[in-house]
Amino acid sequence: MSARILIVEDEEKLRRVMELQLRTAGFDLEQAGNAEDGLKLADSADLIITDLRLPGMDGLQLLSNLRERGLQTPIVVMTAFGSIETAVEAMKAGAVDFLPKPFSLDHLMAVVGKALELRTLRDENRKLREELDHRYQFDNIIGRSPAMREIFATVERVAPTRATVLLAGESGVGKDMIARAIHQHSPRRDRPFVKINCTALPENLMESELFGYEKGAFTGANVTKPGKFEQADTGTVFLDEIGDVPAAVQVKLLRILQEREFERLGSNKTRHIDVRVLAATNVDLRAALEQGTFREDLYYRLNVMPINIPPLRERREDIPFLAEHLVRKLAKDLGSVAQGISEEAIQKLLQYHWPGNVRELENVIERSMVMASQPVLGAADIRLDTAPRAHRPTSNSEYSLPDGMTLDEYEQAVIRDALKRANGNKRQAARMLGLTRNALRYRLSQMGMESEA
């Protein structure tokens, strides 16, 4: 398809000569004798050639109006030899080239060819940007910050492989969604994706849940039941909160990763399995290694491809895009009158510290939309969580122990208090203390407090 060129020139003879030359070269032509008529024809043009001196609105005003409308069409300006300064001004305003009058037809064709080549490059760049925007959005995961773009690029590289991935990050940053994105972009996308929340499984039931059991293996085992790993055969297993897996189960997980085999509880038959393992943690597993609560060999098997997901407060540039995406998504689900979000509301979101990360942001947007009475969320509509939170000292804070207490005594008192508030539930107490269940168990044994727990 030939390019369409718009000529805006009040001198009819020159306009006619340019038309004959450009039509002969195979271009489609539109003509206008003034800027006002040129504005009406500009949207359909691939290239605009305009004189700077025109009756009524001049060429610079035409250029300014076209740019205000967001038109990205290349514009070439024509000017008399004595008005080069004006042409330079036009170039600064967005013109791609200029033709000093009088000009030869060869010069005209050279400038037209260069301008259309620039348009082609701009179109290619726009398509590349659109592809990049699509690339940096997996399913419902939104991120434009450098950190998230790096994560998306890593996901693209690692997804087609069967490499084990360890996702690390605070609660609410989106580890679950990234794990699903890895699965959906892998050759196993049509096979099972089985998520296992290691914190939710009671310790005494974890082995049977993961690896299954035979009939009669224990009291109440009335039927044979395959475990989660068997259910995920040929697919992907996602082990969430891997730091809470007890030592006995860690050994069996290591065997799955190394040998791709296991036995059901109560069976001597070795079963082979083809699963890809993804794991996630919101605690530092290296600290668990030092405490002896997590196997070093299992850690290195899991940590083949580590992906660290930063908290939302460290990538605030993502908040506007996340907020707009969540409003569009929730508007359909909630039937809310709110269909958009204002700049003032986004500024209020940017000023918040987001201890609960993306999950908290989604809750805030949902709460605000449910209570909204206007089609656009304003700053007053944003209902943040203002409940008081436990104080966490910063690096500049002064640390001090209660009078008459050693560090060990103070640590024991804190643990006892957490266990008391959790009614003796180790898992809940560990969560209050920011520890894994295994790390709390290790501290209890070191302090001789197991019987108290």
CORLIN-V817322 format. One record per residue. RES is the residue in three letters. SS is DSSP state (H for helix, E for strand, L for the rest). PHI is phi in degrees with one decimal (NA if undefined). Layout:
res=RES ss=SS phi=PHI
res=RES ss=SS phi=PHI
This chain:
res=MET ss=L phi=NA
res=SER ss=L phi=-75.8
res=ALA ss=L phi=-72.4
res=ARG ss=E phi=-102.9
res=ILE ss=E phi=-114.2
res=LEU ss=E phi=-105.2
res=ILE ss=E phi=-106.3
res=VAL ss=E phi=-112.5
res=GLU ss=L phi=-153.2
res=ASP ss=L phi=-83.1
res=GLU ss=L phi=-86.3
res=GLU ss=H phi=-62.1
res=LYS ss=H phi=-62.3
res=LEU ss=H phi=-64.4
res=ARG ss=H phi=-60.4
res=ARG ss=H phi=-66.8
res=VAL ss=H phi=-62.1
res=MET ss=H phi=-63.9
res=GLU ss=H phi=-62.1
res=LEU ss=H phi=-59.5
res=GLN ss=H phi=-64.4
res=LEU ss=H phi=-73.5
res=ARG ss=H phi=-65.3
res=THR ss=H phi=-60.6
res=ALA ss=L phi=-78.8
res=GLY ss=L phi=99.9
res=PHE ss=L phi=-90.6
res=ASP ss=E phi=-86.9
res=LEU ss=E phi=-123.3
res=GLU ss=E phi=-125.8
res=GLN ss=E phi=-129.9
res=ALA ss=E phi=-146.3
res=GLY ss=L phi=-89.8
res=ASN ss=L phi=-151.3
res=ALA ss=H phi=-67.0
res=GLU ss=H phi=-61.7
res=ASP ss=H phi=-69.9
res=GLY ss=H phi=-62.3
res=LEU ss=H phi=-59.8
res=LYS ss=H phi=-69.8
res=LEU ss=H phi=-100.6
res=ALA ss=H phi=-67.2
res=ASP ss=H phi=-62.3
res=SER ss=H phi=-92.0
res=ALA ss=L phi=-90.9
res=ASP ss=L phi=-91.4
res=LEU ss=E phi=-153.6
res=ILE ss=E phi=-118.8
res=ILE ss=E phi=-116.0
res=THR ss=E phi=-132.2
res=ASP ss=E phi=-76.7
res=LEU ss=L phi=-82.1
res=ARG ss=L phi=-95.7
res=LEU ss=L phi=-134.0
res=PRO ss=L phi=-68.8
res=GLY ss=L phi=78.1
res=MET ss=L phi=-65.6
res=ASP ss=L phi=-89.3
res=GLY ss=H phi=-64.3
res=LEU ss=H phi=-65.5
res=GLN ss=H phi=-66.0
res=LEU ss=H phi=-60.5
res=LEU ss=H phi=-59.5
res=SER ss=H phi=-63.6
res=ASN ss=H phi=-63.0
res=LEU ss=H phi=-65.8
res=ARG ss=H phi=-71.2
res=GLU ss=H phi=-63.9
res=ARG ss=L phi=-76.3
res=GLY ss=L phi=81.9
res=LEU ss=L phi=-74.0
res=GLN ss=L phi=-102.0
res=THR ss=L phi=-61.9
res=PRO ss=E phi=-61.5
res=ILE ss=E phi=-125.2
res=VAL ss=E phi=-109.8
res=VAL ss=E phi=-107.4
res=MET ss=E phi=-108.8
res=THR ss=E phi=-151.1
res=ALA ss=E phi=-66.7
res=PHE ss=H phi=-56.7
res=GLY ss=H phi=-78.5
res=SER ss=H phi=-118.3
res=ILE ss=H phi=-62.6
res=GLU ss=H phi=-58.8
res=THR ss=H phi=-65.6
res=ALA ss=H phi=-64.8
res=VAL ss=H phi=-62.0
res=GLU ss=H phi=-61.3
res=ALA ss=H phi=-65.6
res=MET ss=H phi=-63.2
res=LYS ss=H phi=-64.7
res=ALA ss=L phi=-80.4
res=GLY ss=L phi=126.2
res=ALA ss=L phi=-67.4
res=VAL ss=L phi=-91.5
res=ASP ss=E phi=-166.8
res=PHE ss=E phi=-141.4
res=LEU ss=E phi=-117.1
res=PRO ss=E phi=-78.0
res=LYS ss=E phi=-80.1
res=PRO ss=L phi=-77.9
res=PHE ss=L phi=-127.8
res=SER ss=L phi=-83.0
res=LEU ss=H phi=-65.9
res=ASP ss=H phi=-63.8
res=HIS ss=H phi=-64.0
res=LEU ss=H phi=-57.3
res=MET ss=H phi=-65.7
res=ALA ss=H phi=-64.9
res=VAL ss=H phi=-66.7
res=VAL ss=H phi=-61.9
res=GLY ss=H phi=-61.0
res=LYS ss=H phi=-65.8
res=ALA ss=H phi=-66.7
res=LEU ss=H phi=-69.2
res=GLU ss=H phi=-64.3
res=LEU ss=H phi=-63.6
res=ARG ss=H phi=-62.3
res=THR ss=H phi=-60.2
res=LEU ss=H phi=-63.9
res=ARG ss=H phi=-63.2
res=ASP ss=H phi=-63.0
res=GLU ss=H phi=-64.0
res=ASN ss=H phi=-63.6
res=ARG ss=H phi=-63.0
res=LYS ss=H phi=-63.8
res=LEU ss=H phi=-64.0
res=ARG ss=H phi=-63.7
res=GLU ss=H phi=-64.0
res=GLU ss=H phi=-64.6
res=LEU ss=H phi=-66.1
res=ASP ss=H phi=-60.2
res=HIS ss=H phi=-67.3
res=ARG ss=H phi=-64.0
res=TYR ss=L phi=-91.0
res=GLN ss=E phi=-141.2
res=PHE ss=E phi=-108.1
res=ASP ss=L phi=54.6
res=ASN ss=L phi=-103.4
res=ILE ss=E phi=-90.8
res=ILE ss=E phi=-114.0
res=GLY ss=L phi=-168.9
res=ARG ss=L phi=-114.3
res=SER ss=L phi=-68.2
res=PRO ss=H phi=-55.0
res=ALA ss=H phi=-63.5
res=MET ss=H phi=-72.5
res=ARG ss=H phi=-63.5
res=GLU ss=H phi=-65.5
res=ILE ss=H phi=-64.5
res=PHE ss=H phi=-62.4
res=ALA ss=H phi=-63.8
res=THR ss=H phi=-65.4
res=VAL ss=H phi=-59.1
res=GLU ss=H phi=-60.7
res=ARG ss=H phi=-75.2
res=VAL ss=H phi=-88.1
res=ALA ss=H phi=-57.7
res=PRO ss=L phi=-69.1
res=THR ss=L phi=-91.7
res=ARG ss=L phi=-109.4
res=ALA ss=L phi=-60.1
res=THR ss=L phi=-74.6
res=VAL ss=E phi=-119.2
res=LEU ss=E phi=-112.7
res=LEU ss=E phi=-95.0
res=ALA ss=E phi=-121.6
res=GLY ss=L phi=165.5
res=GLU ss=L phi=-63.7
res=SER ss=L phi=-62.5
res=GLY ss=L phi=93.8
res=VAL ss=L phi=-82.7
res=GLY ss=L phi=108.9
res=LYS ss=H phi=-61.5
res=ASP ss=H phi=-59.1
res=MET ss=H phi=-68.2
res=ILE ss=H phi=-69.3
res=ALA ss=H phi=-60.6
res=ARG ss=H phi=-66.1
res=ALA ss=H phi=-64.2
res=ILE ss=H phi=-60.4
res=HIS ss=H phi=-63.8
res=GLN ss=H phi=-67.5
res=HIS ss=L phi=-102.0
res=SER ss=L phi=-107.8
res=PRO ss=L phi=-63.5
res=ARG ss=L phi=-93.2
res=ARG ss=L phi=-57.1
res=ASP ss=L phi=-93.0
res=ARG ss=L phi=-103.3
res=PRO ss=L phi=-64.5
res=PHE ss=E phi=-119.3
res=VAL ss=E phi=-114.5
res=LYS ss=E phi=-94.4
res=ILE ss=E phi=-122.7
res=ASN ss=E phi=-87.9
res=CYS ss=L phi=-65.2
res=THR ss=L phi=-71.5
res=ALA ss=L phi=-79.0
res=LEU ss=L phi=-87.5
res=PRO ss=L phi=-59.0
res=GLU ss=H phi=-57.4
res=ASN ss=H phi=-74.8
res=LEU ss=H phi=-109.1
res=MET ss=H phi=-62.1
res=GLU ss=H phi=-61.6
res=SER ss=H phi=-68.7
res=GLU ss=H phi=-68.6
res=LEU ss=H phi=-75.5
res=PHE ss=H phi=-111.7
res=GLY ss=L phi=82.0
res=TYR ss=E phi=-152.5
res=GLU ss=L phi=-93.6
res=LYS ss=L phi=-59.5
res=GLY ss=L phi=84.9
res=ALA ss=L phi=-64.6
res=PHE ss=L phi=-156.3
res=THR ss=L phi=-59.4
res=GLY ss=L phi=98.4
res=ALA ss=L phi=-83.2
res=ASN ss=L phi=-84.2
res=VAL ss=L phi=-137.8
res=THR ss=L phi=-78.0
res=LYS ss=E phi=-134.6
res=PRO ss=L phi=-70.9
res=GLY ss=L phi=-89.9
res=LYS ss=H phi=-60.5
res=PHE ss=H phi=-66.3
res=GLU ss=H phi=-66.4
res=GLN ss=H phi=-63.7
res=ALA ss=L phi=-95.3
res=ASP ss=L phi=-53.2
res=THR ss=L phi=73.6
res=GLY ss=L phi=-117.6
res=THR ss=E phi=-128.8
res=VAL ss=E phi=-108.5
res=PHE ss=E phi=-113.0
res=LEU ss=E phi=-94.4
res=ASP ss=E phi=-86.3
res=GLU ss=L phi=57.3
res=ILE ss=H phi=-61.5
res=GLY ss=H phi=-65.7
res=ASP ss=H phi=-92.8
res=VAL ss=L phi=-78.3
res=PRO ss=L phi=-67.8
res=ALA ss=H phi=-58.2
res=ALA ss=H phi=-63.0
res=VAL ss=H phi=-78.3
res=GLN ss=H phi=-56.6
res=VAL ss=H phi=-62.2
res=LYS ss=H phi=-69.7
res=LEU ss=H phi=-63.8
res=LEU ss=H phi=-60.3
res=ARG ss=H phi=-66.7
res=ILE ss=H phi=-57.6
res=LEU ss=H phi=-70.4
res=GLN ss=H phi=-85.7
res=GLU ss=H phi=-108.3
res=ARG ss=L phi=58.6
res=GLU ss=E phi=-148.1
res=PHE ss=E phi=-165.6
res=GLU ss=E phi=-124.5
res=ARG ss=L phi=-68.1
res=LEU ss=E phi=-63.4
res=GLY ss=L phi=85.9
res=SER ss=L phi=-130.9
res=ASN ss=L phi=-101.9
res=LYS ss=L phi=-81.0
res=THR ss=E phi=-79.4
res=ARG ss=E phi=-113.6
res=HIS ss=E phi=-99.6
res=ILE ss=L phi=-144.0
res=ASP ss=L phi=-118.8
res=VAL ss=L phi=-132.3
res=ARG ss=E phi=-98.9
res=VAL ss=E phi=-107.4
res=LEU ss=E phi=-115.6
res=ALA ss=E phi=-133.3
res=ALA ss=E phi=-140.9
res=THR ss=E phi=-148.5
res=ASN ss=L phi=-110.0
res=VAL ss=L phi=-123.6
res=ASP ss=L phi=-82.1
res=LEU ss=H phi=-67.7
res=ARG ss=H phi=-66.1
res=ALA ss=H phi=-67.0
res=ALA ss=H phi=-65.4
res=LEU ss=H phi=-62.3
res=GLU ss=H phi=-64.2
res=GLN ss=H phi=-82.1
res=GLY ss=L phi=81.5
res=THR ss=L phi=-96.0
res=PHE ss=L phi=-136.8
res=ARG ss=L phi=-67.8
res=GLU ss=H phi=-66.0
res=ASP ss=H phi=-66.1
res=LEU ss=H phi=-68.6
res=TYR ss=H phi=-57.7
res=TYR ss=H phi=-72.6
res=ARG ss=H phi=-70.8
res=LEU ss=H phi=-78.3
res=ASN ss=L phi=-88.9
res=VAL ss=L phi=-61.3
res=MET ss=E phi=-129.1
res=PRO ss=E phi=-78.9
res=ILE ss=E phi=-129.2
res=ASN ss=E phi=-96.9
res=ILE ss=L phi=-100.1
res=PRO ss=L phi=-71.1
res=PRO ss=L phi=-67.0
res=LEU ss=H phi=-61.8
res=ARG ss=H phi=-66.5
res=GLU ss=H phi=-96.8
res=ARG ss=L phi=-141.7
res=ARG ss=H phi=-62.6
res=GLU ss=H phi=-64.6
res=ASP ss=H phi=-81.7
res=ILE ss=H phi=-59.5
res=PRO ss=H phi=-58.9
res=PHE ss=H phi=-68.7
res=LEU ss=H phi=-63.8
res=ALA ss=H phi=-62.9
res=GLU ss=H phi=-64.2
res=HIS ss=H phi=-63.3
res=LEU ss=H phi=-66.2
res=VAL ss=H phi=-63.2
res=ARG ss=H phi=-62.5
res=LYS ss=H phi=-66.2
res=LEU ss=H phi=-76.1
res=ALA ss=H phi=-58.1
res=LYS ss=H phi=-71.5
res=ASP ss=H phi=-73.7
res=LEU ss=H phi=-91.5
res=GLY ss=L phi=65.4
res=SER ss=L phi=-74.4
res=VAL ss=L phi=-70.2
res=ALA ss=L phi=-75.0
res=GLN ss=L phi=-122.3
res=GLY ss=E phi=-151.9
res=ILE ss=E phi=-137.0
res=SER ss=L phi=-84.2
res=GLU ss=H phi=-64.1
res=GLU ss=H phi=-65.3
res=ALA ss=H phi=-65.7
res=ILE ss=H phi=-64.8
res=GLN ss=H phi=-61.3
res=LYS ss=H phi=-66.2
res=LEU ss=H phi=-64.6
res=LEU ss=H phi=-66.3
res=GLN ss=L phi=-84.2
res=TYR ss=L phi=-85.1
res=HIS ss=L phi=-91.8
res=TRP ss=L phi=49.9
res=PRO ss=L phi=-64.8
res=GLY ss=L phi=-95.9
res=ASN ss=H phi=60.1
res=VAL ss=H phi=-64.0
res=ARG ss=H phi=-61.6
res=GLU ss=H phi=-67.6
res=LEU ss=H phi=-59.7
res=GLU ss=H phi=-62.8
res=ASN ss=H phi=-63.2
res=VAL ss=H phi=-64.8
res=ILE ss=H phi=-62.1
res=GLU ss=H phi=-63.5
res=ARG ss=H phi=-61.0
res=SER ss=H phi=-66.3
res=MET ss=H phi=-71.6
res=VAL ss=H phi=-62.5
res=MET ss=H phi=-92.0
res=ALA ss=L phi=-69.8
res=SER ss=L phi=-121.6
res=GLN ss=L phi=-119.6
res=PRO ss=L phi=-68.8
res=VAL ss=E phi=-124.6
res=LEU ss=E phi=-67.8
res=GLY ss=L phi=-100.0
res=ALA ss=H phi=-59.4
res=ALA ss=H phi=-68.5
res=ASP ss=H phi=-80.1
res=ILE ss=L phi=-75.1
res=ARG ss=L phi=-105.9
res=LEU ss=L phi=-81.8
res=ASP ss=L phi=-80.7
res=THR ss=L phi=-102.1
res=ALA ss=L phi=-63.9
res=PRO ss=L phi=-64.8
res=ARG ss=L phi=-119.3
res=ALA ss=L phi=-60.8
res=HIS ss=L phi=-75.0
res=ARG ss=L phi=-115.2
res=PRO ss=L phi=-62.2
res=THR ss=L phi=-88.1
res=SER ss=L phi=-64.6
res=ASN ss=L phi=-95.5
res=SER ss=L phi=-74.5
res=GLU ss=L phi=-93.5
res=TYR ss=L phi=-95.4
res=SER ss=L phi=-150.1
res=LEU ss=L phi=-94.6
res=PRO ss=L phi=-57.4
res=ASP ss=L phi=-56.3
res=GLY ss=L phi=81.1
res=MET ss=L phi=-115.0
res=THR ss=L phi=-85.4
res=LEU ss=H phi=-62.3
res=ASP ss=H phi=-62.5
res=GLU ss=H phi=-65.7
res=TYR ss=H phi=-66.7
res=GLU ss=H phi=-63.1
res=GLN ss=H phi=-62.2
res=ALA ss=H phi=-64.6
res=VAL ss=H phi=-64.3
res=ILE ss=H phi=-65.8
res=ARG ss=H phi=-59.5
res=ASP ss=H phi=-63.6
res=ALA ss=H phi=-64.8
res=LEU ss=H phi=-64.4
res=LYS ss=H phi=-65.3
res=ARG ss=H phi=-68.1
res=ALA ss=L phi=-94.6
res=ASN ss=L phi=54.7
res=GLY ss=L phi=83.6
res=ASN ss=L phi=-78.2
res=LYS ss=H phi=-63.5
res=ARG ss=H phi=-63.2
res=GLN ss=H phi=-66.4
res=ALA ss=H phi=-62.9
res=ALA ss=H phi=-61.7
res=ARG ss=H phi=-64.4
res=MET ss=H phi=-61.0
res=LEU ss=H phi=-88.3
res=GLY ss=L phi=73.7
res=LEU ss=L phi=-115.8
res=THR ss=L phi=-80.3
res=ARG ss=H phi=-61.7
res=ASN ss=H phi=-66.9
res=ALA ss=H phi=-65.0
res=LEU ss=H phi=-65.5
res=ARG ss=H phi=-60.0
res=TYR ss=H phi=-63.9
res=ARG ss=H phi=-63.6
res=LEU ss=H phi=-61.2
res=SER ss=H phi=-68.3
res=GLN ss=H phi=-65.5
res=MET ss=H phi=-94.2
res=GLY ss=L phi=67.9
res=MET ss=L phi=-109.2
res=GLU ss=L phi=-60.8
res=SER ss=L phi=-66.9
res=GLU ss=L phi=-63.6
res=ALA ss=L phi=-66.2
